[in-house]
Amino acid sequence: MGLIKDIYNKPFFERLASSFEKVIPDFVPEKFMKSILSDAFYKMEWKERVQHTTRVLHGFMPKDFAESAKLMELIVEQLRADGFGEQGLVFMFLPDYIATYGLDDFENSVIALEFLTQFISAEFAVRPFLLKYGDQMMDEMLKMSTHANHHVRRFASEGSRPRLPWGAAIPALKKDPALILPILENLKNDSSEYVRRSVANNLNDITKDNPEVVIGIAKKWKGLGKETDAIIKHACRSLLKSGHPEILSFYGLDATHLSVIDFKIETPKINIGGEVEFSFIIKNEDKIERYIRLEYTLYYLKNNGGLAGKVFKINEKSYPEGAEIKVKRRQSFKLITTRKFYTGYHKLSIMVNGVETVIGDFELL
C-alpha cells in the first residue's frame, strides 16, 4: 500500500493539466508541470502537496477572486467530463483554494463551497469562515442542511462540528453549540446514512464540552425511529466509554449483580510488535436477563512514567439469568504511526457497564 502523498504524482498532474487547459484562459500545461514538480515537491508530505497544488493553480487563475470562484464550476464540470471520480481525496486542493484565497469574499466563497462539496468534501475549507464570520456562516450552514444534495447536507453537519478531527476547532461552538442544534434537528431523519453518521459524530464532539446538551437530545429523540436511535447511540459513544452515570442509566446499564471472575493476563511479558492476551468470565448473578456492555481499558505507559487509558469495546448484548461466559481477547502492540510505545509495565482492566471491575499488569519489553 502506497503513501497517501503519492496520490499526487506526474501522471495525475499531466491528466489534470489537460483538463485545466480546456477551461482556464491562457493556461500553459508545460509551465504548470514545471511549477508543480519542483525539486521541493518530492520532499513534501500530503498536506504540503495539497497546499502546493493550491498555490501553483492560483498562478493560472484570474486575479479577481469572484472570477476564480465562477471558474471553479467550469473546472469541476470539465473534470467530471474527463472521467475523474467524485469525492476523490486528490481534489482537496479545490476547496483549499477557496479557504486560502476567498476568505475576504464571503458571498462568492459560500457559493463556491456549496458547489464544490458536491464534488469533493469541503468541511475543512469552511473552518476559517466559521472562525471569521461566526453566526453569519452558521446561518448559511443551516440553509444548506435542507439542500437537495446529500453531500451539501452532510457538509452542513460535518463542517459545523466543534472539534472536527484534523481540522481547526471552533472555540465559540465548543463553548455554546446552540447554533449547531437546528442543523442537526433538520438532519436527524435524513434519508442518507452518510448524513446521519455525520450528525452522530457532531453530537459526539459536543459531548466533549457539553454532555448535558447531548443527553437532553438523546432523551428527546429516543424512540422516534430506528435510525434516530442509532444516531444517539453512536453520538453517546464517548460518554458510554467514560462511564458517564446519566447516560449509563439512560441505557439501563448499571453494574449491580454483575461480576468478573478468573481474570487473567495470559501474556505477562510481551515484546513490541506482539500481543497481550487476556481472559475472564463475566457472570450475571441477577435473577433476570441483563444487557451488558463489556469493555477493557488499556493503560499505556507514557514517556513521563504516567499511564494513559484507552477504552476498547468487547461487546454489548443480553446475558441470561445466571450466565457465566468466558471471554478471551488480545490487543496488538504492533508499531503504528499514531502511537509510540514505551517499554515497562502497562495495566489492563475490565469494564462492566462503565464500571471498572478488575485490573492487572503486564510488561512490554
ZINORNOR-V25441 format. One record per residue. N is the residue number from 1. RES is the residue in one small letter. SS is DSSP state (2 for helix, 1 for strand, 0 for the rest). PHI is phi in radians with two decimals (NA if undefined). PSI is psi in radians with two decimals (* if undefined). Layout:
BEGIN
[[N & RES & SS & PHI & PSI] [N & RES & SS & PHI & PSI]]
END
This chain:
BEGIN
[[1 & m & 0 & NA & 2.23] [2 & g & 0 & -1.36 & 2.99] [3 & l & 0 & -1.37 & 2.57] [4 & i & 2 & -1.05 & -0.58] [5 & k & 2 & -1.10 & -0.40] [6 & d & 2 & -1.38 & 0.01] [7 & i & 2 & -1.18 & -0.37] [8 & y & 0 & -1.60 & 1.85] [9 & n & 0 & -2.55 & 3.02] [10 & k & 2 & -1.02 & -0.84] [11 & p & 2 & -1.04 & -0.68] [12 & f & 2 & -1.11 & -0.83] [13 & f & 2 & -1.18 & -0.57] [14 & e & 2 & -1.14 & -0.75] [15 & r & 2 & -1.17 & -0.70] [16 & l & 2 & -1.11 & -0.77] [17 & a & 2 & -1.06 & -0.63] [18 & s & 2 & -1.10 & -0.68] [19 & s & 2 & -1.23 & -0.76] [20 & f & 2 & -1.03 & -0.70] [21 & e & 2 & -1.04 & -0.49] [22 & k & 2 & -1.34 & -0.37] [23 & v & 2 & -2.22 & -0.38] [24 & i & 0 & -1.64 & 2.08] [25 & p & 0 & -1.01 & 2.40] [26 & d & 0 & 1.05 & 0.43] [27 & f & 0 & -1.31 & 2.32] [28 & v & 0 & -2.03 & 1.83] [29 & p & 2 & -0.95 & -0.73] [30 & e & 2 & -1.12 & -0.71] [31 & k & 2 & -1.17 & -0.70] [32 & f & 2 & -1.08 & -0.83] [33 & m & 2 & -1.10 & -0.69] [34 & k & 2 & -1.14 & -0.68] [35 & s & 2 & -1.24 & -0.68] [36 & i & 2 & -1.20 & -0.91] [37 & l & 0 & -1.57 & 0.97] [38 & s & 0 & -1.31 & 2.95] [39 & d & 0 & -1.04 & -0.65] [40 & a & 2 & -1.18 & -0.51] [41 & f & 2 & -0.95 & -0.75] [42 & y & 2 & -1.25 & -0.24] [43 & k & 2 & -1.68 & -0.08] [44 & m & 0 & -1.44 & 2.55] [45 & e & 0 & -1.48 & -3.14] [46 & w & 2 & -1.01 & -0.93] [47 & k & 2 & -1.08 & -0.65] [48 & e & 2 & -1.11 & -0.63] [49 & r & 2 & -1.22 & -0.61] [50 & v & 2 & -1.03 & -0.91] [51 & q & 2 & -1.16 & -0.61] [52 & h & 2 & -1.10 & -0.77] [53 & t & 2 & -1.10 & -0.70] [54 & t & 2 & -1.01 & -0.83] [55 & r & 2 & -1.13 & -0.76] [56 & v & 2 & -1.13 & -0.77] [57 & l & 2 & -1.02 & -0.69] [58 & h & 2 & -1.02 & -0.54] [59 & g & 0 & -1.17 & -0.28] [60 & f & 0 & -1.93 & -0.13] [61 & m & 0 & -1.54 & 2.80] [62 & p & 0 & -1.00 & 2.53] [63 & k & 0 & -1.22 & -0.51] [64 & d & 0 & -1.38 & 2.13] [65 & f & 2 & -1.10 & -0.64] [66 & a & 2 & -1.00 & -0.70] [67 & e & 2 & -1.19 & -0.72] [68 & s & 2 & -1.08 & -0.73] [69 & a & 2 & -1.08 & -0.72] [70 & k & 2 & -1.19 & -0.63] [71 & l & 2 & -1.14 & -0.49] [72 & m & 2 & -0.97 & -0.66] [73 & e & 2 & -1.12 & -0.74] [74 & l & 2 & -1.14 & -0.67] [75 & i & 2 & -1.08 & -0.83] [76 & v & 2 & -1.12 & -0.73] [77 & e & 2 & -1.06 & -0.67] [78 & q & 2 & -1.23 & -0.70] [79 & l & 2 & -1.07 & -0.72] [80 & r & 2 & -1.11 & -0.77] [81 & a & 2 & -1.10 & -0.54] [82 & d & 0 & -1.54 & 0.14] [83 & g & 0 & 1.53 & 0.22] [84 & f & 0 & -1.27 & 2.41] [85 & g & 0 & -1.30 & 2.72] [86 & e & 0 & -1.28 & 2.63] [87 & q & 0 & 1.01 & 0.56] [88 & g & 0 & -1.38 & 2.23] [89 & l & 2 & -0.97 & -0.47] [90 & v & 2 & -1.11 & -0.31] [91 & f & 2 & -1.70 & 0.33] [92 & m & 2 & -1.06 & -0.34] [93 & f & 2 & -1.22 & -0.34] [94 & l & 2 & -1.22 & -0.95] [95 & p & 2 & -1.13 & -0.53] [96 & d & 2 & -1.08 & -0.56] [97 & y & 2 & -1.07 & -0.74] [98 & i & 2 & -1.15 & -0.75] [99 & a & 2 & -1.15 & -0.58] [100 & t & 2 & -1.41 & -0.72] [101 & y & 2 & -1.99 & -0.08] [102 & g & 0 & -1.96 & 0.15] [103 & l & 0 & -1.11 & -0.42] [104 & d & 0 & -1.65 & 0.04] [105 & d & 0 & -2.16 & 1.38] [106 & f & 2 & -1.02 & -0.89] [107 & e & 2 & -1.06 & -0.87] [108 & n & 2 & -1.23 & -0.55] [109 & s & 2 & -1.18 & -0.72] [110 & v & 2 & -1.07 & -0.76] [111 & i & 2 & -1.07 & -0.75] [112 & a & 2 & -1.15 & -0.75] [113 & l & 2 & -1.11 & -0.71] [114 & e & 2 & -1.08 & -0.68] [115 & f & 2 & -1.27 & -0.84] [116 & l & 2 & -1.10 & -0.64] [117 & t & 0 & -1.14 & -0.24] [118 & q & 0 & -1.39 & -0.21] [119 & f & 0 & -1.92 & -0.72] [120 & i & 0 & -2.58 & 2.25] [121 & s & 0 & -0.93 & 2.30] [122 & a & 0 & -2.01 & 0.38] [123 & e & 0 & -1.13 & -0.48] [124 & f & 0 & -1.30 & -0.63] [125 & a & 0 & -1.22 & -0.41] [126 & v & 0 & -1.40 & -0.26] [127 & r & 2 & -1.03 & -0.80] [128 & p & 2 & -1.05 & -0.56] [129 & f & 2 & -1.25 & -0.62] [130 & l & 2 & -1.14 & -0.67] [131 & l & 2 & -1.21 & -0.65] [132 & k & 2 & -1.49 & -0.71] [133 & y & 2 & -1.87 & -0.21] [134 & g & 0 & 0.88 & -2.02] [135 & d & 2 & -1.00 & -0.63] [136 & q & 2 & -1.10 & -0.73] [137 & m & 2 & -1.23 & -0.65] [138 & m & 2 & -1.14 & -0.56] [139 & d & 2 & -1.08 & -0.69] [140 & e & 2 & -1.20 & -0.66] [141 & m & 2 & -1.12 & -0.65] [142 & l & 2 & -1.09 & -0.74] [143 & k & 2 & -1.07 & -0.72] [144 & m & 2 & -1.17 & -0.38] [145 & s & 0 & -1.19 & -0.18] [146 & t & 0 & -1.96 & 0.25] [147 & h & 0 & -1.16 & 2.67] [148 & a & 0 & -1.21 & -0.49] [149 & n & 0 & -1.57 & 2.26] [150 & h & 2 & -1.20 & -0.44] [151 & h & 2 & -1.16 & -0.66] [152 & v & 2 & -1.23 & -0.71] [153 & r & 2 & -1.10 & -0.70] [154 & r & 2 & -1.14 & -0.69] [155 & f & 2 & -0.99 & -0.68] [156 & a & 2 & -1.06 & -0.68] [157 & s & 2 & -1.43 & -0.89] [158 & e & 2 & -1.15 & -0.70] [159 & g & 0 & -1.19 & -0.45] [160 & s & 0 & -1.67 & 0.18] [161 & r & 0 & -1.09 & 2.36] [162 & p & 0 & -1.12 & -0.53] [163 & r & 0 & -2.29 & 0.85] [164 & l & 0 & -0.94 & 2.11] [165 & p & 0 & -1.00 & 2.38] [166 & w & 0 & 1.23 & 0.03] [167 & g & 0 & -2.03 & 2.91] [168 & a & 0 & -1.17 & 2.33] [169 & a & 0 & -1.24 & 2.68] [170 & i & 0 & -1.97 & 1.70] [171 & p & 2 & -0.94 & -0.70] [172 & a & 2 & -1.11 & -0.65] [173 & l & 2 & -1.36 & -0.50] [174 & k & 2 & -1.16 & -0.69] [175 & k & 2 & -1.25 & -0.77] [176 & d & 0 & -2.50 & 1.84] [177 & p & 0 & -1.49 & 0.26] [178 & a & 2 & -0.95 & -0.67] [179 & l & 2 & -1.26 & -0.32] [180 & i & 2 & -1.38 & -0.57] [181 & l & 2 & -1.06 & -0.71] [182 & p & 2 & -1.08 & -0.58] [183 & i & 2 & -1.10 & -0.84] [184 & l & 2 & -1.18 & -0.59] [185 & e & 2 & -1.09 & -0.72] [186 & n & 2 & -1.12 & -0.48] [187 & l & 2 & -1.83 & -0.03] [188 & k & 0 & -1.13 & -0.45] [189 & n & 0 & -1.95 & 0.44] [190 & d & 0 & -1.04 & 2.54] [191 & s & 0 & -1.23 & -0.32] [192 & s & 0 & -1.71 & 2.19] [193 & e & 2 & -1.12 & -0.56] [194 & y & 2 & -0.98 & -0.75] [195 & v & 2 & -1.28 & -0.78] [196 & r & 2 & -1.10 & -0.63] [197 & r & 2 & -1.15 & -0.62] [198 & s & 2 & -1.14 & -0.67] [199 & v & 2 & -1.03 & -0.78] [200 & a & 2 & -1.11 & -0.72] [201 & n & 2 & -1.17 & -0.64] [202 & n & 2 & -1.12 & -0.80] [203 & l & 2 & -1.09 & -0.67] [204 & n & 2 & -1.10 & -0.66] [205 & d & 2 & -1.00 & -0.79] [206 & i & 2 & -1.11 & -0.55] [207 & t & 2 & -1.08 & -0.43] [208 & k & 2 & -1.17 & -0.50] [209 & d & 2 & -2.07 & -0.48] [210 & n & 2 & -2.41 & 1.13] [211 & p & 2 & -1.02 & -0.59] [212 & e & 2 & -1.12 & -0.51] [213 & v & 2 & -1.14 & -0.79] [214 & v & 2 & -1.25 & -0.66] [215 & i & 2 & -1.07 & -0.69] [216 & g & 2 & -1.09 & -0.72] [217 & i & 2 & -1.17 & -0.70] [218 & a & 2 & -1.03 & -0.75] [219 & k & 2 & -1.15 & -0.65] [220 & k & 2 & -1.25 & -0.68] [221 & w & 2 & -1.56 & -0.30] [222 & k & 0 & -0.98 & 2.28] [223 & g & 0 & 1.49 & -0.01] [224 & l & 0 & -1.24 & -0.43] [225 & g & 0 & 2.96 & 2.88] [226 & k & 2 & -1.07 & -0.75] [227 & e & 2 & -1.16 & -0.71] [228 & t & 2 & -1.19 & -0.67] [229 & d & 2 & -1.08 & -0.66] [230 & a & 2 & -1.16 & -0.66] [231 & i & 2 & -1.05 & -0.89] [232 & i & 2 & -1.22 & -0.54] [233 & k & 2 & -1.16 & -0.76] [234 & h & 2 & -1.21 & -0.61] [235 & a & 2 & -1.14 & -0.53] [236 & c & 0 & -1.64 & 0.20] [237 & r & 2 & -1.08 & -0.66] [238 & s & 2 & -1.21 & -0.65] [239 & l & 2 & -1.14 & -0.70] [240 & l & 2 & -1.14 & -0.75] [241 & k & 2 & -1.09 & -0.63] [242 & s & 0 & -1.47 & -0.04] [243 & g & 0 & 1.24 & 0.60] [244 & h & 0 & -1.06 & 2.08] [245 & p & 2 & -0.99 & -0.72] [246 & e & 2 & -1.22 & -0.66] [247 & i & 2 & -1.32 & -0.57] [248 & l & 2 & -1.10 & -0.75] [249 & s & 2 & -1.11 & -0.69] [250 & f & 2 & -1.00 & -0.67] [251 & y & 0 & -1.68 & 0.17] [252 & g & 0 & 1.15 & 0.59] [253 & l & 0 & -1.89 & 1.38] [254 & d & 0 & -1.87 & 2.87] [255 & a & 0 & -1.82 & 0.15] [256 & t & 0 & -1.15 & 2.46] [257 & h & 0 & 1.11 & 0.37] [258 & l & 1 & -2.13 & 2.40] [259 & s & 1 & -2.50 & 2.77] [260 & v & 1 & -2.02 & 2.20] [261 & i & 1 & -2.22 & 2.82] [262 & d & 1 & 0.97 & 0.66] [263 & f & 1 & -1.23 & 2.29] [264 & k & 1 & -2.58 & 2.30] [265 & i & 1 & -1.58 & 1.93] [266 & e & 0 & -1.26 & -0.39] [267 & t & 0 & -2.16 & 1.44] [268 & p & 0 & -1.17 & -0.31] [269 & k & 1 & -2.34 & 2.21] [270 & i & 1 & -2.38 & 2.76] [271 & n & 0 & -1.70 & 2.68] [272 & i & 0 & -1.00 & 2.29] [273 & g & 0 & 1.79 & -0.28] [274 & g & 0 & -1.62 & -2.83] [275 & e & 1 & -2.34 & 2.43] [276 & v & 1 & -1.58 & 2.28] [277 & e & 1 & -1.99 & 2.44] [278 & f & 1 & -2.57 & 2.80] [279 & s & 1 & -2.58 & 2.78] [280 & f & 1 & -2.89 & 2.97] [281 & i & 1 & -2.02 & 2.22] [282 & i & 1 & -1.66 & 2.26] [283 & k & 1 & -2.13 & 2.20] [284 & n & 1 & -1.68 & 1.78] [285 & e & 0 & -1.57 & 0.07] [286 & d & 0 & -1.36 & 2.93] [287 & k & 0 & -1.66 & 0.16] [288 & i & 0 & -2.37 & 2.85] [289 & e & 0 & -1.10 & 2.42] [290 & r & 1 & -2.16 & 2.46] [291 & y & 1 & -1.60 & 2.14] [292 & i & 1 & -2.19 & 2.33] [293 & r & 1 & -1.81 & 1.96] [294 & l & 1 & -1.79 & 2.29] [295 & e & 1 & -2.49 & 2.90] [296 & y & 1 & -2.31 & 2.57] [297 & t & 1 & -1.89 & 2.16] [298 & l & 1 & -1.77 & 2.06] [299 & y & 1 & -1.63 & 1.74] [300 & y & 1 & -1.33 & 2.41] [301 & l & 1 & -1.25 & 2.31] [302 & k & 0 & -1.72 & 2.98] [303 & n & 0 & -1.09 & -0.55] [304 & n & 0 & -1.53 & 0.11] [305 & g & 0 & 1.61 & -0.16] [306 & g & 0 & -1.40 & -3.13] [307 & l & 1 & -2.15 & 2.48] [308 & a & 1 & -2.17 & 2.06] [309 & g & 1 & -1.49 & 2.45] [310 & k & 1 & -2.28 & 2.25] [311 & v & 1 & -1.61 & 2.36] [312 & f & 1 & -2.15 & 2.38] [313 & k & 1 & -1.45 & 2.41] [314 & i & 1 & -1.69 & -1.07] [315 & n & 1 & -2.88 & 3.04] [316 & e & 1 & -2.60 & 1.89] [317 & k & 1 & -2.85 & 3.09] [318 & s & 1 & -1.50 & 2.47] [319 & y & 1 & -2.12 & 2.25] [320 & p & 0 & -1.10 & 2.82] [321 & e & 0 & -0.94 & 2.27] [322 & g & 0 & 1.32 & 0.10] [323 & a & 0 & -1.14 & 2.47] [324 & e & 1 & -2.24 & 1.84] [325 & i & 1 & -2.02 & 2.22] [326 & k & 1 & -1.46 & 2.37] [327 & v & 1 & -2.15 & 2.31] [328 & k & 1 & -2.21 & 2.38] [329 & r & 1 & -2.51 & 2.89] [330 & r & 1 & -2.46 & 2.62] [331 & q & 1 & -2.25 & 2.21] [332 & s & 1 & -1.37 & 2.50] [333 & f & 0 & -2.03 & 0.59] [334 & k & 0 & -1.18 & 2.42] [335 & l & 0 & -1.10 & 2.27] [336 & i & 1 & -2.32 & 2.80] [337 & t & 0 & -1.31 & -0.38] [338 & t & 0 & -1.59 & -0.05] [339 & r & 1 & -2.56 & 2.39] [340 & k & 0 & -1.83 & 2.29] [341 & f & 0 & -1.67 & 2.51] [342 & y & 0 & -2.10 & 2.33] [343 & t & 0 & -1.24 & 2.59] [344 & g & 1 & 2.33 & -2.90] [345 & y & 1 & -1.51 & 2.21] [346 & h & 1 & -1.92 & 2.87] [347 & k & 1 & -2.16 & 2.75] [348 & l & 1 & -2.51 & 2.31] [349 & s & 1 & -2.26 & 2.79] [350 & i & 1 & -1.84 & 2.30] [351 & m & 1 & -1.93 & 2.27] [352 & v & 1 & -2.08 & 1.97] [353 & n & 0 & 0.88 & 0.78] [354 & g & 0 & 1.45 & -0.04] [355 & v & 1 & -1.87 & 2.21] [356 & e & 1 & -1.28 & 2.22] [357 & t & 1 & -1.88 & -1.06] [358 & v & 1 & -2.20 & 2.71] [359 & i & 1 & -2.53 & 2.52] [360 & g & 1 & -2.50 & 3.08] [361 & d & 1 & -2.29 & 2.87] [362 & f & 1 & -2.62 & 2.78] [363 & e & 1 & -1.88 & 2.26] [364 & l & 1 & -1.68 & 2.15] [365 & l & 0 & -1.81 & *]]
END
